[in-house]
Amino acid sequence: MEQNKIRTYIFYAIGEILLVVIEILFAMCLVFMSAEEVFAQSSEDRIRAVREASNAALKALDEEANLQFLTDDVLITTGNGTLLSGKGELKAYIESATDSTPMFWIRTPNEIIVNEERCLAWEKGVWHAYSADDPNEESPIFYGNYAAQWIHQSGEWKIQAQLFVTL
């Protein structure tokens, strides 16, 4: 009779341990599943992150850092209608403006549409230009609308074309 009580207690203890192990495994599965959702960014989220990094580089007046977000053959139409073809032309255009007061641009997307099959995306929004002396972005010097074409290359979203219109 005493042996039966011991066996019952052992089976009960093993059952309780198994329940705890199952609960722990279940909790771990939930954590891993939610972590996957957190780390799996959509293409739109990645484009928004690149745009934010590009804005930060421009605000820091770090044009070299900003160039990394563009394709080599990028096409840019400036707010006054000047068409720039490639990073080299863009760099020369920026260097030619060194006599003027340093400025930075902040682009704020209103819409991003991604075509995953074609590895292309469309972005449109508003832009504001600020003097470098206005880091709090209180008094825009210029502003307008913009549109951008993005391309997904080698695992990264890059800007292939941008059109700025000063309003």
C-alpha positions in Angstrom: 0.0 0.0 0.0 2.8 2.4 0.9 4.5 1.6 -2.5 1.3 2.6 -4.3 1.2 6.0 -2.5 4.9 6.6 -3.5 4.2 5.6 -7.1 1.1 7.9 -7.2 3.2 10.7 -5.8 6.0 10.1 -8.3 3.5 10.0 -11.2 1.8 13.1 -9.9 5.2 14.9 -9.6 6.3 13.9 -13.1 3.0 15.1 -14.5 3.4 18.5 -12.8 6.9 18.8 -14.1 5.8 17.9 -17.6 3.0 20.5 -17.4 5.6 23.2 -16.4 7.9 22.1 -19.2 5.1 22.3 -21.7 4.1 25.7 -20.4 7.7 26.9 -20.7 8.0 25.6 -24.3 4.7 27.2 -25.2 5.8 30.5 -23.8 9.1 30.2 -25.7 7.2 29.6 -28.9 5.1 32.7 -28.4 8.2 34.8 -27.7 10.0 33.5 -30.9 6.9 34.0 -33.0 6.4 37.6 -31.8 10.1 38.3 -32.1 9.9 37.2 -35.8 7.1 39.6 -36.4 9.2 42.4 -34.7 12.3 41.7 -36.8 10.5 41.1 -40.1 10.1 44.6 -41.4 7.9 45.2 -44.5 9.5 46.9 -47.5 7.5 50.0 -46.7 9.0 50.1 -43.2 12.5 49.6 -44.6 12.0 52.5 -47.1 10.7 54.7 -44.3 13.8 53.8 -42.3 16.1 54.6 -45.2 14.3 57.9 -45.7 14.8 58.8 -42.0 18.5 57.9 -42.2 18.8 60.0 -45.4 17.1 63.0 -43.7 19.4 62.6 -40.7 22.5 62.6 -43.0 21.2 65.7 -44.8 20.5 67.5 -41.5 24.1 66.7 -40.4 25.2 68.2 -43.7 26.9 64.8 -44.4 26.3 64.5 -48.2 28.7 61.5 -48.4 26.5 59.6 -46.0 23.4 60.7 -48.0 24.8 59.4 -51.3 24.9 55.9 -50.0 21.1 55.8 -50.2 21.1 56.6 -53.9 21.8 54.4 -56.9 24.9 55.3 -58.9 22.7 56.4 -61.8 20.2 58.4 -59.8 18.1 61.0 -61.5 17.2 64.1 -59.5 15.1 67.0 -60.6 15.8 69.9 -58.2 13.1 72.2 -56.9 14.0 74.8 -59.6 13.8 72.2 -62.4 17.5 71.3 -62.8 18.0 67.7 -63.9 21.0 65.9 -62.4 22.1 62.5 -63.7 24.1 60.3 -61.4 25.9 60.8 -58.1 28.8 62.7 -59.7 26.5 65.4 -61.1 24.7 65.7 -57.8 27.9 66.0 -55.9 29.2 68.7 -58.2 25.9 70.6 -58.0 26.1 70.5 -54.2 29.8 71.6 -54.2 28.9 74.5 -56.5 26.5 75.8 -53.9 29.1 76.2 -51.2 29.0 80.0 -51.4 25.4 80.0 -50.1 24.2 79.4 -46.6 24.3 75.7 -45.8 20.8 74.1 -45.8 19.3 70.7 -45.2 16.1 69.1 -46.5 13.6 67.0 -44.6 11.4 64.8 -46.8 8.2 63.6 -45.1 6.4 60.7 -47.0 2.6 60.8 -47.3 2.4 57.6 -49.3 4.6 54.7 -50.2 3.5 52.0 -52.6 5.6 48.9 -53.0 5.6 46.4 -55.9 7.5 43.4 -54.5 7.4 41.5 -57.8 9.1 44.4 -59.8 11.3 45.4 -56.9 10.1 49.0 -57.2 8.4 51.5 -54.9 6.8 54.9 -55.3 7.0 57.5 -52.6 5.4 60.9 -52.5 5.3 63.6 -49.8 6.3 67.1 -48.8 9.8 68.5 -48.3 11.0 71.5 -46.3 14.4 73.2 -46.6 16.0 74.7 -43.5 19.0 76.8 -42.8 21.7 74.8 -41.0 21.3 77.4 -38.3 17.7 76.2 -37.7 18.3 72.6 -36.3 14.8 72.6 -34.6 13.2 73.0 -38.1 11.2 76.1 -37.0 11.4 78.3 -40.1 11.5 76.6 -43.5 13.2 78.6 -46.3 11.7 76.6 -49.1 9.1 73.8 -49.3 7.2 71.8 -51.8 6.1 68.4 -52.9 8.3 65.5 -54.0 8.1 62.1 -55.5 10.7 59.3 -55.5 11.2 56.0 -57.2 12.9 53.3 -55.2 14.5 50.1 -56.4 15.4 47.0 -54.4 19.0 46.0 -55.3 21.3 43.5 -53.5 19.0 43.3 -50.5 18.7 47.1 -50.1 16.1 49.7 -51.1 17.8 52.7 -52.9 16.5 55.9 -54.4 16.6 55.7 -58.2 14.9 59.0 -59.0 13.5 62.0 -57.2 11.5 64.9 -58.4 11.2 68.0 -56.2 8.8 70.9 -56.9 9.2 74.1 -55.0 5.9 75.7 -54.1 
